[in-house]
Amino acid sequence: MNFHDCLKQATLEQIRNSLIRHMPEGSQKDFYLWGLSPENPNQSDFLQMVGMNQIIKLSAGILQPLVQPDDMQRIACYAGLLHAYFMYELVSDDLAVGLSLMPTRHISTQTRQDILHSFNGAMVKRLSGVPSPSTELLEYIQASTTNISGYNQASIHEKYVAQFQQYATAQPDRESSQFDLWSVLVANIETCNELLELTDHLPVAPILRQGFINRYASVSQSLDAHINMTLEELTNIGTHTVSVIPVLAYFTGILTEGTPQQPLLQEIIDDGLLESALTSAAVITRLLNDIGVVATYSTGKRTSLIHTLWKAYETRPMHIQTITQLLCHVAGKTEALTRFQKDIMYGEFNICLHNLAFTESIEYGISIFGENLTYFSQLYRQSAILLREQLATIDRRMQNKAISSLIMGFINFHEQIYTRRFDTIAGEYVA
């Protein structure tokens, strides 16, 4: 069995175990267990819908070159638990769809924002050592989650409905409801907490725990981000919401567990070098997530892109009245703007678009957008240079290139994903 297949098998097993241990009894739990089982004739489609195909591909791609054959099962089990956490995380993360300042708000928007704030607060408490189970921490929002559907992105929602209909047909004797958000949120918190408890003996444990706590605190900050925040402030929020720091800390910890490198790892943790490198990687990944390939553009290519926007503005159809409408219009002709199109369509937090939320003039919007691109492209280059220096030092002190290979493999994966159109399988990812 190759590592990818081993990883897939471990992921399925860990998700099943997580569902059994952490998700309250009900149709949501039964549906997930059915979807992952051989009884589901479209299991691969189910795994794609819940984000597992891409994350298994990511983990296999960056871990396989670093894993010895006799260590495959151990690493796969660790990674599988992280994947189980991300299956739930996709749902809670999806609650933020439509909550940016960009779109016109719907009636359910405030309810979802309140639920997400409560969930983030409960997660921070649980990860900070509060012993109360998440069923208690989230009890007061259970009623408000009843009418909230999962997977707000239209393409994923359609797949979910189709899968659930197949489940309902295959299980006619079971009482079923379409979606139980509360059960997913409960399982999300408990699985994340289990993940931290399992790795509490590793040197990376403090970085891992604080990284997850910072993620949920920052998501709440992104919901409350005001229009006058600086690009630096927005970047700081965005850096922590992408989960890069805890995920890479987790992989670093499990790869070095019980090896001669573990004492050396402790040294680069103690002096802050590892966390600094992970932060640089998080900044780069956030920029790729929000800006895509444009983050890597030279001054000339950025100037050409802005010129394209001006030309499109001059010849725009009458229904194009805002800068965001113009960006979506041009995105239909070039993949370069696909990340902006995604976040505009779904109303998601984007550090490069946030200060354009109430811009009424398209001319002014193009100008500010160009300034934003210049700032973030420079930040991307500076972060890439800094990361190379940090990884070179880590390689020398760790006496091998395992950590730098892990981090660069992670970044390269996201470069490939985020340059593809978001509405294709190649570009669809848990973002």
C-alpha positions, 0 to 999 in steps of 0.5 A: 500500500502506498502512502496516499492509500494508507493516508486515505484509509487512516482518514476514513478510520479516524473520521469514523472514530471521531464521529462515534466519540464526539458527535451527538446521536442523530441523523447528521451522525448517521449520514456522515457514517453512511457517506464514508462507508462502502454502502455509499456508491459515491463515496469519492464524491462524498469525500470531495464534498467534505474537503477530504480529497484535497486535504489527503492530497496535500498531506500525501504530497508534503509528507510522503518524501519525509516518511520512512516505510516503517513509519507510514502507519503512525504518521497516517493515523496522526494525519487522519485525526487532523483530517477529521477535524478539518471535515468539521472545520469546513462546516464552521468555516462555511458559516462565514460565507456572506459575512464580509462587508461586501455583500447585501446581508440576508435575514439569516446573516446576523444569526449566523454571525452570532452563532459563529461568534459563540462557536469561536468563544466556546472553542477558545475556552475548550482549548484553553483548558475549560473542562466543560464539554462542548455540548454544555458550552454550546447548549445555549445556541442549539435552538438558533442553529436549527434553521441554518443550513450547512455548506453555504457555497452553492456548488458544495450545497448542491452536492450535499443535498444530492448526497443526502437524498441518496442517503434518505433513499438508502435508509428509508426506515430512519428518521432524518433531517436535512442538516444538524449544524449544532452536532457538527460544531460540537464534534469540531470542538471536541476533535480539535481538543482531542488532537491537542491532548494527543500531542501534548507531549510533543515540543510543538504543543505550545505553538500548536495550542496557541495557534488554534486559539489564535485562529478562532479569536482571529475569525471573530476579529474578522467578523468585526473588522471595521472599514478603516483598518489598515492593511497591516491590521487586516494581514495580521488577522488573516495570518492567523485565520488560515490555520497554517501555524498550527497545522505545520507545527502539528506535522513538524511535531509528528515527523520528529517524534522520538527522533534524534532531531527532537532535542534540536527541535526544542532549541529552535522552539525555545528561541522562537525561530520555528514559530517565526518561520511558520508565521512567514509561511502563514503570511504567504499562504494568506496572500495566496488564498486571497490574491492568488497568482497576482501576489507573485506578479512583477510591477509590470504585470500588475500594471498590465492587470490594472490597465485591463481593469481600466479598459473593462471599465470604459467598455463595461455593460450598463449593469456593472456599477461597482468595483466588485462587479467589475472584478467579477466581470473581468475574472470571467476572462482571466484566471488571475482574479479567480480568488477575488471573484470567489470571495466577492461571490460568497461574501468572504473576508479578503484582506485585499478587498476589505477597504473597498466595501463601501466604495461607490466610485469604480474609478476610485475603487480601481485606484485603491485596488491597485494600491492594495496589490502593490502593498501585498505583492511587496509583502509577499516578496519580503515574506518569501525572502525572509522565509528562505533565510529562516529555513536555511537557518533551520536546516543548518541547526536541525542538520537536515531539510525535513522541516524546510521541505515540509513548509515549502511543500505546503506553500507550493501546494497552495500556489498550485491550488490558488492559481486554478479557478475556484469553481473547478475540482482542481481549484476547490479546496478547504479555504 
